[in-house]
Amino acid sequence: MSNRYSDLWKSQKWKQLRRNLFRLQRRVYKAVRDGDLRKARSLQKLILKSRSAQLLAVRQVTQLNQGKRTPGIDGRSSLNYRQRMELAQALNDYGHDWKHNRLREIPIPKKNGKIRVLKVPTIADRAWQCLAKYALEPAHEATFSAFSYGFRTGRCAQDAQKILFLNLCSNKNGINKRVIELDIKKCFDRISHSSIMDRLLAPAGLKMGIFRCLKAGINLEFPEQGTPQGGVVSPQKRQYRTRWNRRGK
């Protein structure tokens, strides 16, 4: 029985699955860019029900991510081939009504002597978050500023360095230039849940799942604020480079 699941998992054509997912994501990007939010939400539902997206989400959190062996509150640090296929089926059955578990808290000391709490979801919750990420990213990429580079898919520090070089060189924009550096204190710890939900481009079922995800990492001191850092959809996660507006095959 285990060999059957092993052969089934290893026989997946991952490149083709990525192409299938990218086609749907590209359509979401174009729909939002054209202002057709109703079509975009319908396409996002297709992504959540896509077998390609479900398998890729499970593979991402169980095989590819750097923290793939970090256990959540259930103590599981890895899944065998059968459990991976069962998790993919669970994403298909409960994708629109996912029940998010509590988060495992890992205190990490900072250089200034304070403690940063990393909140780790279970493998199953990470897989659902990854699936949600596939549906959310192309919609929001269509609305982001072209000059936004922080913690964003398809952008990196070198992109920011390039735009700074082009605008600060001596033959551009006159001689009067300045760089403004800002540090928002406890930005992710104090961000408003209602602000996130109001700006989220997603169907109602996915919105509810994201709301449960936010509440799973709740800060007892500020129950209506803060995002848990440690999951796939955390603000500081950027796992692969993608260009939504490039022409796909």
N, C-alpha and C positions, 0 to 999 in steps of 0.2 A: 504493500500500500504506500509506504513512504517513498519507494522508488518511483511510483507513478506520479506523485506530486513533484518529486525532484525533476523528473523528465519534463513534466508539464511546465514547470517554472523556467527551466533552462532552455526550453524550446521557444520561448517567447521572442518575437522579433522586435527588440527594443527600439531600434532605429525607426522602424515603421510605426510603432506605437507613438514615438515622439512626433513623427510627422503628422499622424492623425490628430494628436492633441494640438499641435501648433496651428493646424488649419482652423480648428474651432476657435482657438485663442485669437487668431488673426481676424476672424469674423467679428468677435466681440469688440476688438480694438476699433475696427472700421465702423461698427454700429454706434459706439459711443462717440467716436469722432464726428460722425454724421448727425448726432443728436437723436438717434432712434433708440431710446433707453428701453422701450418695451421689447424690441428685438434683441437687445443686448442681454436683458434678463432671461429671455427664453434660451439664448445660446449658452448662458452660464448654467442653466439647468441641464442642458445637454452635456456640458463638461462634467457636472457632478455625476451624471448617469453614464458617462463614457467608460467603457471597459479599459480603454487605453489609459485614460487619466487615473483610474483606480489602481491599475497594476503599477503604473509609473510612480504613484504616490507611495505605495507600499515599498517598492524597490528603493526609492529615494531615502526613506527613513530607516530602512533595515540594512541597506548595503552601502549607500553612497555618502550619507551625511557624516561629518566628522564626529559628532556625538551619538552615533547610532547605537552604541553599547551603554549609554547612560540610562539606568532604569528609572521608571516613575514610581508611583506609590504601590503599584502591583509587584514590584521587584523584578520584572522581566527585563533582561538586558539584550535578548535576541529572540528571533522566531525561526523555527524550522520551516521547511518548504511547505508542509501542510498548513501550518499556522498562517503563513503568508497568503496562501490562496484563500483560506477562510476569512482573513482580514479583508482581502479585496472584495469578497462576497458581502461581508458586513457593511462595507462602505457603500455598496450598491443597494443593500436593503434599508439602511438607516441614514443614508447621506443627507436627506432633507430633515431628519429628526434625530440628529446625533446627540447622545447624552454625554456630556463632557465630565470626566472624572476630576477629582481634586488634584492639585499639583504637589509634587515633592519639592520641598524647599532645601536648597543647598547654600549655606552662608559662605561668601567669598570675601576675604579681607582686601581692602583697597589700600593704596599707598599712603593716603592721608589718615589711616588708622580706623576709618569707618568700615562698616560691613555692607556689602552688596548681596542681596538675596537672589539667587538664581532659582527660578521656579520651573521644574521639569515635568512635562506631561508624560503620560504613558505612551508606549509605542503606538497603540491604536489611536489615541488622541492626536499624536504627531502625524499619523497617516491621514487622518481626517483634515487636520490643519493644512497639510500639504495639498490635498485635493481642493480645499477651499482657496488656497493660494493660487492654484492654477486658474480658478474662475475669476478671482478678484484682480489679479495683476494686470491683465490686458485692458480691463475696463478703466483702471485708474491711471495706467500709463498714458492713455489717450488724453487725460486732463492735466497731467503734471506739467510744471514749467520745464521748458527745454534746458534751463540752466540750473536744475536741481540735480545734485549728484549724491547726496548722502543716503546710504542704506537703500539703494534703489537698483532694481533689476536692470542689467545692461549698462550700468555705469560703474566707474571705479575712480580711485584717486588720481590716476593718470589723466582722465578726462577733465577733472577739475584743474589739474596743473596746466593742461593745454590751454584752456580758456583763460586762465590767469596770465599765462605767457603772452597770448595773442592780444590781450587788452592792456597789459602793463608795459609792453615793449615801447621803446622811445618814439616810434613813428605812428603810434595809435592814440587817438582820443586826447590829443593835447598833452601838455606837460603836467597838469594838475591831476594827480591820481591819488587814491587812498584805498586802503584795505581795512575793512571794519570787521573785527572779530567779536562774536557774541557767544556767551555760554548761558544757556537757559538752565537754571538750577532745577534739578530733579524733573527734567522734562517728561520722561516716560513714567515716572512715579506719580505725577500729578495731572496727567492728561485726562480730560473729561470723557467719560464713557458716552454721555449723550452727544457730545460733539463728534465722536467717532461714528456713532450710529446714524446721525443726521447726514453725514457726508459719504456713507458707504453706498456704493453702486452695486446692488446685489438683490436677488429675489428674496421674498419674505422669509422663506425657510432657511436660507443661508445666513440672513441677518440674525435670525434667532440663534443659530448655532454660534455665530461670532459673539453674540451677547453672552451666551453661556460660557464661552471661552474666556471672556473678560472677567466674568464673575467667579470663575474657578480660581483665579489668582488674586482674589480680592484682598485689599489692604484694610484691615479692621479699623485703622485710624482714619482712613479716607475711603469709605465704601463705594463712592461714586466716581473714583478717580483711579488712574494708574493702569498700565498694561503689564502683564506678566512677561518677564524676559527669560527666555530659555526654550520657547516653543518655535515651531516652524514659521508661524505668522507673527512673531515678535518684531518690533520695529527695527531691531538691529540685525535682522536676518536677510542675507542676500546670497543665494546658493548657486546660481548659474547665470550666464549672460544670454540675453535674448533681445532681439530687435523686432518689435511687433510690426513696425511699418516696412520691414524689408519684404521683398517678394518671395513667397514660399513656393515650393514645387507642387 
